[in-house]
Amino acid sequence: MEDNLITGAVFGRFDAERYYQTLLDCLSQIKEKTDFVPEVAVVLGSGLGHFVEAMDIAAEISYSDIKGFPVSTVAGHRGKLVFGTVGGKKVAAMQGRVHYYEGYDVHDVVIPIRVLKLLGAHTAVFTNAVGAINTDYRPGDFVVLRDHISSFVPSPLVGENISQLGERFTPVTDLYDESLRNLSLSIGQEKDIRVHSGVFLQVTGPQYETPAEIRMFRLLGADTVGMSTAIEATAARHMGMRVCAINCVTNMAAGINDSAPSHEEVTAIANKAGKDFSTLLRELITRMD
């Protein structure tokens, strides 16, 4: 992992110039391997990587083949960029992501979505596996985000602002696109897939949450909890991307019932929900304007 770990920091201080050069270097390496220019970037979470089977694939690149690009180390994350078309849209899919809990600096975690924006993607769709705090949800359901709480993780915008990427003080009042959310809900109703609208809360992980933490998160207004997505969505919005995020509920959060969450359960439920997820995501991409 060391060869791909680019913190952009010198003595703990974020080095904006070095970081931006890393993004440009990653971009250049991808362009050397493919001339594909995506419209939509899709980030696939734990157990959700099978979506690429619905793509007409034009090119694939392993993260490890891009110097400076962070590499996935978690089971269920294959670590490949897959380029192709879905419903006539040009898509770059991340088959697996990196997480803050893997030891990456928060700025490294968002390198992939920043590079895909520089490559041409104007819309970002994030997916992840989550625990449900809202007791109206059940494993196998999907939750399209209307908002998130990221106060428990570092902001990827901390440090010197890179003006080529976005403005210093980025408004996130409407971070998640309302039209894409409504379209997702409509598709769910049409295809008889359980899709809710909710608020997601990101934690650092890798430990699962305690029952007391879940009670606190519920008081804060969170419907779901997980270890990714919010910081990536923030970076995408910083760069002016249109953002949609979809949770796949893989378990009830700690203390909601008598079972304790496990990564094996998370992956198994996500795999089981894969068919509905692929249908939902394929239809969303095909119909988005």
Backbone torsions as a table, in degrees:
resi	resn	phi	psi	omega
1	MET	NA	-25.3	-173.2
2	GLU	-58.7	-39.5	-177.7
3	ASP	-63.2	-22.0	-177.0
4	ASN	-107.1	2.0	-176.8
5	LEU	-88.8	102.8	-178.6
6	ILE	-115.5	97.4	-176.7
7	THR	-81.0	-20.9	-176.8
8	GLY	67.6	19.1	-176.1
9	ALA	-116.8	143.6	173.4
10	VAL	-125.2	116.2	-175.7
11	PHE	53.2	40.4	175.5
12	GLY	84.3	-5.4	-178.5
13	ARG	-101.5	131.9	-178.5
14	PHE	-62.8	124.8	-179.4
15	ASP	-99.6	94.4	-174.0
16	ALA	-62.4	-40.4	-177.9
17	GLU	-64.8	-44.0	179.3
18	ARG	-65.7	-40.9	-178.8
19	TYR	-63.0	-46.8	-179.6
20	TYR	-63.6	-36.9	178.0
21	GLN	-65.6	-35.5	175.8
22	THR	-61.2	-43.4	177.9
23	LEU	-60.3	-44.8	-178.9
24	LEU	-66.2	-36.4	178.4
25	ASP	-65.7	-43.2	177.4
26	CYS	-61.6	-43.9	179.4
27	LEU	-59.3	-45.3	-178.8
28	SER	-62.7	-41.4	-179.5
29	GLN	-65.7	-39.4	177.9
30	ILE	-64.8	-42.8	-179.4
31	LYS	-65.1	-26.8	176.6
32	GLU	-70.0	-25.3	-175.7
33	LYS	-96.7	-24.5	179.7
34	THR	-156.4	148.4	175.8
35	ASP	-100.5	13.9	-179.0
36	PHE	-67.2	131.4	178.5
37	VAL	-116.7	106.6	-175.6
38	PRO	-77.6	152.8	170.2
39	GLU	-96.7	-36.1	-174.5
40	VAL	-124.4	132.8	173.1
41	ALA	-104.0	130.0	179.7
42	VAL	-121.5	125.7	177.8
43	VAL	-105.9	119.7	-174.1
44	LEU	-101.3	124.1	-177.3
45	GLY	-85.4	-171.2	-176.3
46	SER	-52.5	124.2	176.2
47	GLY	74.7	1.6	-174.5
48	LEU	-107.5	9.5	-175.4
49	GLY	-70.9	-10.5	-178.1
50	HIS	-69.1	-9.3	178.5
51	PHE	-55.7	-30.4	-176.7
52	VAL	-61.8	-19.3	178.1
53	GLU	-65.6	-19.4	178.5
54	ALA	-87.6	-2.5	-176.6
55	MET	-93.6	147.5	168.1
56	ASP	-89.0	96.2	-166.4
57	ILE	-77.7	132.4	179.1
58	ALA	-104.7	-32.0	-178.5
59	ALA	-163.1	153.9	175.6
60	GLU	-135.8	139.0	178.7
61	ILE	-136.7	126.3	175.3
62	SER	-73.2	141.4	178.5
63	TYR	-55.8	-37.9	-176.7
64	SER	-65.6	-14.7	179.0
65	ASP	-89.7	1.4	179.4
66	ILE	-115.6	105.6	-178.4
67	LYS	-63.3	127.0	-178.8
68	GLY	96.7	-9.1	-179.1
69	PHE	-91.6	128.6	-179.0
70	PRO	-66.4	145.6	-174.0
71	VAL	-110.8	134.4	177.8
72	SER	-66.7	139.0	178.8
73	THR	-122.4	6.2	-173.4
74	VAL	-104.0	140.0	176.6
75	ALA	-59.1	137.3	-178.6
76	GLY	95.3	-4.7	178.0
77	HIS	-118.6	105.7	-170.9
78	ARG	-73.9	-25.0	176.0
79	GLY	76.8	50.0	178.4
80	LYS	-137.1	145.4	167.0
81	LEU	-92.5	126.1	-179.7
82	VAL	-119.6	121.6	-178.3
83	PHE	-107.7	134.4	178.6
84	GLY	179.6	-171.0	-178.6
85	THR	-113.4	148.2	175.6
86	VAL	-138.3	117.0	179.1
87	GLY	55.8	34.1	179.3
88	GLY	85.4	-6.1	178.4
89	LYS	-95.4	142.2	178.4
90	LYS	-87.7	119.9	-169.6
91	VAL	-122.5	138.3	167.9
92	ALA	-111.9	114.1	-177.8
93	ALA	-106.0	130.7	172.2
94	MET	-90.2	108.6	179.3
95	GLN	-86.3	79.9	-173.2
96	GLY	108.4	146.5	179.7
97	ARG	-127.9	174.6	171.7
98	VAL	-107.6	155.5	-175.8
99	HIS	-123.7	155.3	175.8
100	TYR	-59.2	-37.8	-176.1
101	TYR	-69.6	-12.5	177.6
102	GLU	-75.5	-5.7	178.8
103	GLY	105.4	-0.3	177.1
104	TYR	-75.6	145.8	169.8
105	ASP	-64.4	149.6	-177.7
106	VAL	-58.6	-31.8	177.7
107	HIS	-67.2	-33.9	177.3
108	ASP	-67.7	-36.6	-177.8
109	VAL	-58.7	-33.0	-176.0
110	VAL	-98.3	5.4	175.9
111	ILE	-55.6	-46.9	-176.9
112	PRO	-58.0	-47.7	-177.1
113	ILE	-69.0	-32.2	177.1
114	ARG	-66.7	-41.1	-180.0
115	VAL	-66.0	-40.5	180.0
116	LEU	-66.4	-32.6	174.3
117	LYS	-66.7	-43.7	178.4
118	LEU	-64.2	-27.6	178.6
119	LEU	-73.1	-21.5	177.2
120	GLY	137.9	-13.6	-177.6
121	ALA	-66.0	131.6	178.8
122	HIS	-107.0	-13.1	180.0
123	THR	-126.1	137.8	178.7
124	ALA	-119.8	130.7	174.4
125	VAL	-119.2	115.4	-179.6
126	PHE	-102.3	140.1	174.6
127	THR	-129.2	152.5	175.7
128	ASN	-159.9	163.9	175.1
129	ALA	-94.9	134.4	-173.5
130	VAL	-136.2	162.5	168.8
131	GLY	-95.4	143.4	-179.4
132	ALA	-91.7	128.1	171.5
133	ILE	-95.1	-37.9	177.5
134	ASN	-69.5	120.6	-175.3
135	THR	-75.7	-4.0	172.9
136	ASP	-79.5	-12.4	-179.6
137	TYR	-92.4	160.5	175.5
138	ARG	-144.7	157.1	179.2
139	PRO	-54.0	135.1	-176.5
140	GLY	100.0	-14.1	175.8
141	ASP	-76.1	163.6	175.3
142	PHE	-121.6	147.0	180.0
143	VAL	-130.0	115.3	176.7
144	VAL	-89.9	130.0	-169.5
145	LEU	-78.0	137.6	169.3
146	ARG	-106.5	-14.6	179.6
147	ASP	-169.3	168.9	174.4
148	HIS	-144.5	165.6	173.3
149	ILE	-119.8	117.0	-177.2
150	SER	-118.4	17.8	-175.3
151	SER	-67.5	-13.2	-176.8
152	PHE	-98.7	5.0	177.8
153	VAL	-133.1	155.9	179.6
154	PRO	-67.5	150.2	176.0
155	SER	-80.7	136.6	176.6
156	PRO	-75.0	-1.0	-179.4
157	LEU	-99.8	0.4	178.6
158	VAL	-68.2	141.7	-178.5
159	GLY	106.6	179.4	-179.8
160	GLU	-56.7	131.2	178.9
161	ASN	-74.6	141.6	175.9
162	ILE	-100.9	103.8	-171.5
163	SER	-63.1	-25.1	178.3
164	GLN	-67.9	-18.5	-178.9
165	LEU	-96.3	-38.5	-177.6
166	GLY	176.3	-180.0	-176.9
167	GLU	-82.8	158.2	-174.4
168	ARG	-61.8	-51.5	-177.4
169	PHE	-107.4	94.7	-172.8
170	THR	-88.4	120.6	176.2
171	PRO	-71.8	136.7	-179.4
172	VAL	-127.8	24.4	179.6
173	THR	-57.8	-40.8	-179.2
174	ASP	-118.9	45.5	-175.4
175	LEU	-53.9	-45.3	-177.3
176	TYR	-92.2	123.3	-173.0
177	ASP	-63.1	123.3	-176.5
178	GLU	-66.2	-39.1	-177.5
179	SER	-66.8	-38.1	178.0
180	LEU	-70.8	-34.5	175.9
181	ARG	-64.6	-47.8	-179.9
182	ASN	-63.6	-36.8	178.2
183	LEU	-65.1	-41.3	178.3
184	SER	-61.9	-42.8	178.9
185	LEU	-64.6	-40.1	179.6
186	SER	-65.0	-41.6	178.7
187	ILE	-64.3	-41.8	178.0
188	GLY	-58.5	-44.3	179.3
189	GLN	-65.1	-42.2	-179.0
190	GLU	-65.7	-39.7	-174.9
191	LYS	-96.3	6.5	-179.3
192	ASP	58.2	44.5	175.5
193	ILE	-112.2	131.2	-177.8
194	ARG	-73.9	105.8	179.8
195	VAL	-124.9	126.6	179.3
196	HIS	-112.7	168.9	170.1
197	SER	-111.9	129.6	-175.2
198	GLY	-156.0	-178.8	179.9
199	VAL	-110.1	128.9	-177.5
200	PHE	-106.0	144.7	176.5
201	LEU	-122.3	126.1	178.3
202	GLN	-96.6	134.4	172.4
203	VAL	-116.2	170.1	-178.4
204	THR	-75.4	-37.4	-168.9
205	GLY	67.7	-168.5	2.9
206	PRO	-83.4	-9.5	176.9
207	GLN	-68.1	147.1	173.7
208	TYR	-73.4	164.0	-172.7
209	GLU	-75.5	154.2	174.4
210	THR	-83.6	158.5	176.1
211	PRO	-56.2	-36.3	179.3
212	ALA	-66.3	-39.1	177.3
213	GLU	-64.3	-41.3	179.4
214	ILE	-63.5	-39.1	176.7
215	ARG	-62.0	-39.5	177.4
216	MET	-65.7	-44.4	-179.0
217	PHE	-62.2	-36.7	177.7
218	ARG	-63.6	-40.9	178.4
219	LEU	-64.1	-29.6	179.6
220	LEU	-77.5	-13.3	178.0
221	GLY	104.1	13.0	-179.6
222	ALA	-81.8	139.6	175.1
223	ASP	-98.7	-30.2	-179.1
224	THR	-139.2	161.7	-179.2
225	VAL	-140.9	143.2	179.2
226	GLY	-164.0	-175.8	-170.2
227	MET	-114.7	22.5	-179.7
228	SER	-155.7	-172.4	166.6
229	THR	84.5	-53.0	-173.5
230	ALA	-60.7	-43.8	-178.8
231	ILE	-70.1	-34.6	177.8
232	GLU	-67.7	-40.9	178.3
233	ALA	-63.5	-37.5	178.6
234	THR	-64.0	-43.3	178.7
235	ALA	-65.2	-38.2	178.6
236	ALA	-63.8	-43.7	178.7
237	ARG	-65.9	-37.3	176.9
238	HIS	-54.6	-33.7	-178.9
239	MET	-92.6	6.5	175.0
240	GLY	85.5	15.3	-179.9
241	MET	-78.5	150.5	169.5
242	ARG	-80.9	132.2	-168.8
243	VAL	-123.3	135.1	170.5
244	CYS	-132.7	144.6	177.6
245	ALA	-139.0	137.1	-178.1
246	ILE	-127.7	120.8	173.1
247	ASN	-85.1	141.7	166.6
248	CYS	-107.7	115.9	-179.4
249	VAL	-74.3	117.1	-178.5
250	THR	-109.3	-13.5	-179.3
251	ASN	-164.9	161.6	170.4
252	MET	-83.9	140.5	-176.5
253	ALA	-65.2	162.9	-176.1
254	ALA	-54.2	131.1	177.2
255	GLY	88.8	-12.0	179.5
256	ILE	-72.7	-38.6	172.5
257	ASN	-137.7	-166.4	-173.4
258	ASP	-85.5	-7.7	-176.1
259	SER	-89.4	151.3	176.2
260	ALA	-102.0	134.4	-178.4
261	PRO	-68.1	152.7	175.8
262	SER	-144.9	156.1	-179.8
263	HIS	-65.8	-33.6	178.4
264	GLU	-63.2	-41.5	177.8
265	GLU	-65.2	-43.1	-179.8
266	VAL	-57.5	-49.6	-178.1
267	THR	-65.9	-40.7	-178.5
268	ALA	-63.3	-45.5	-179.2
269	ILE	-68.2	-39.7	178.3
270	ALA	-62.5	-41.9	177.1
271	ASN	-62.5	-41.1	-179.7
272	LYS	-64.0	-36.2	-179.4
273	ALA	-83.8	2.4	-172.7
274	GLY	-57.9	-38.5	-178.3
275	LYS	-64.4	-48.4	178.7
276	ASP	-63.9	-39.3	-179.8
277	PHE	-62.5	-46.0	-179.7
278	SER	-61.5	-39.9	177.7
279	THR	-62.5	-48.1	-178.6
280	LEU	-61.5	-47.7	-176.3
281	LEU	-70.4	-40.3	178.7
282	ARG	-62.0	-44.8	179.7
283	GLU	-66.7	-38.3	179.0
284	LEU	-61.6	-48.1	-178.9
285	ILE	-65.5	-42.8	-178.2
286	THR	-61.4	-39.4	-173.4
287	ARG	-92.4	-13.1	-177.6
288	MET	-67.8	146.6	179.8
289	ASP	-92.2	NA	NA
